Amino acid sequence: MATTLKVGVIGVGGIARTHMPGWAASEHAEVVAGSDINPLALEEWGRMHGVAKLSTDPADLFRDPDIDIIDICTPNMYHAPQAIAALEAGKHVICEKPLAPTPRDIRKMIEARDQSGKKLMTAQHFRFKGNSQAMKREIGRGVLGDIYHARSWMLRRNGFHHTPSFVLKQHSGGGPTIDIGVHVLDLTLWLMGNPTPAAVSGVAIAPLAHLEGQFAAWHNQLAPKEWDVEDFAAAFVRFDNGATLVLEVSWLLHHDVEGEDMQMWLYGTQGGCHWPKCEFLETDYATRQLSNRTLRLTKDRMEPHALECVEFARAVAEGAPSPVPAEESLQVLAILDGIYRSQREGREVRIEAE
C-alpha cells in the first residue's frame, strides 16, 4: 500500500462537499479521483479540488490500481452495488448513511468486505461530535447503571430536500425514516452499547406530503407530486436484553422548531442522561438527594463530517478496526426496515440483525 492512501469519491455533489475538508486534513490520505453522472458538476469539482482523474463511470475508479479508498456519496439505493463492486476490486470503502436501504443489502456488503479483507465504514457523523464522544466515555464508566429505556427523535418542520434522490423511493429507499432517523437511531444504539433488537411496532405514513401547497421552508420549493415516501414515522422497539426504545422522525411535523430538533434521552437504573445537552441526572438513595450535572466540553477539533474521513484513513493506515462497523449499521437498518414492515403488516414484527 502506498504511503499516502489514494481516495476516489463517487458522487461529488451534496454531502461529498462536507467530506473534502477531512480528506484535505488527513495525514494519511489524499483525493486523486472523482466520479459523478453529471459531467459538468464533475469537471467543476475537479477544478475546485485539483483532481485530474474524472469519470462519469464509477467502475473506472474501481479498476484503478492506484486507488486505495472509495468514498461513496451517492443516493441510498446505489450504496450497496457500488460498495460491493469497490470491495471486490480490493478497495477500502467509506459509505454515506444509510449504509444500505435494507438489512439484506448490508449483509451482502459485509460478505464482500469479509471476502476482500478490506475495511467498510458507515459515515455516521454524529458519533464524531465532541458531545457524543464525551457522553460515550461517561456512559462507559457505568454511571447510568443498566440502560432499560430510551427516547429519541429527529424532527423537522417543513424541512425536506425536494430532489428525486430524497423523495422518490427508487433512489432513496424511503423518507425521513432512513434519511434522518438513521442518524438519531445509530447514535442512540451506540450510546446504549448496541443491544440486539428483537421486535418493532411502527408506523411510516405521509399525512402531510401531498397537501395542496406543501413546501420546503429551507428553499421555498413545492413538494413534488411524484413524492412516494413517508414524511413521518414512529416506533416502539424491544431489545433482547429487555430494554425498550421510542423513536419519532419527521420532515414536516407541525413542531416548534427552527431547522431540526434532534434529542435523545437514556434511562438507566442509576441515572439518566440527555443528548445534546450532555446532562446527567442522578439519585443518591442514601442521602435522598437528586442531582443534575452537565459535562464540560471542549470545542470540536473538526467538523464531524470531516473528522469521520480523517478517522477512517487513520484506521486503514494503522490497521485499526473500522470506526463504525457495518454490523452496527445492520442493527440500525434492521430496526428501520422493521418499521416499514410493521406499517405494511399492521402489527409488531420480529427483527433479525444477524
GIRA-V813016 format. One record per pair of residues at least 12 apart in sequence whose C-alpha atoms are under 6 Angstrom apart, sorted by the first residue. I is the first residue (numbers start at 1). GAP is how many residues later the second one is. Records with the same first field share a line. If there is no record, write none. Layout:
I->GAP + GAP
//
This chain:
4->24 + 25
5->23 + 24 + 63
6->23 + 24 + 25 + 61 + 62
7->23 + 24 + 25 + 60 + 62 + 63
8->23 + 25 + 26 + 62
9->25 + 61 + 62
10->24 + 25 + 62 + 63
11->24 + 25 + 62 + 63
16->57
18->287
19->286 + 287
21->285
22->284 + 285 + 287 + 288
26->284
28->285
32->19
33->18 + 20 + 21
34->20
35->19 + 20 + 21 + 23
36->20
37->19
62->24 + 27
68->23
69->22 + 23 + 24
70->23
71->23 + 24
72->23
73->23
75->90
76->96
77->94 + 95
79->21
80->20
84->25 + 28
92->26 + 27
93->27
94->26 + 27 + 28
95->27 + 28
96->26 + 27
97->25 + 26
99->23
101->72
103->227 + 230 + 231
121->201 + 203 + 204
122->202
125->179 + 180
128->176
129->175
130->170
136->55
144->124 + 126 + 127
145->123 + 124 + 125
146->122 + 123
147->120 + 121
148->95 + 120
149->94 + 95 + 96 + 118
150->95 + 115 + 116
151->94 + 95 + 113 + 114
152->95 + 111 + 112
153->94 + 95 + 96 + 109 + 110
154->95 + 107 + 108
155->94 + 95 + 105 + 106
156->94 + 95 + 96 + 104
157->95 + 96 + 97 + 98
158->58 + 59 + 94
159->57 + 92
160->56 + 91
167->60 + 62
168->59 + 60
169->60
174->55
175->54 + 55
176->74
181->68
186->146
196->43 + 44
197->42
198->40 + 41 + 42 + 152 + 153
199->38 + 39 + 150 + 151 + 152
200->36 + 37 + 148 + 149
201->34 + 35 + 141 + 147
202->32 + 33 + 137 + 140
203->30 + 31 + 140
204->26 + 28 + 29 + 139
205->25 + 27
206->24 + 25
231->19 + 20
232->17 + 18
233->15 + 16
234->13 + 14
235->12
263->12
278->16 + 17
279->14 + 15
280->12 + 13
330->23
331->22
334->19
//
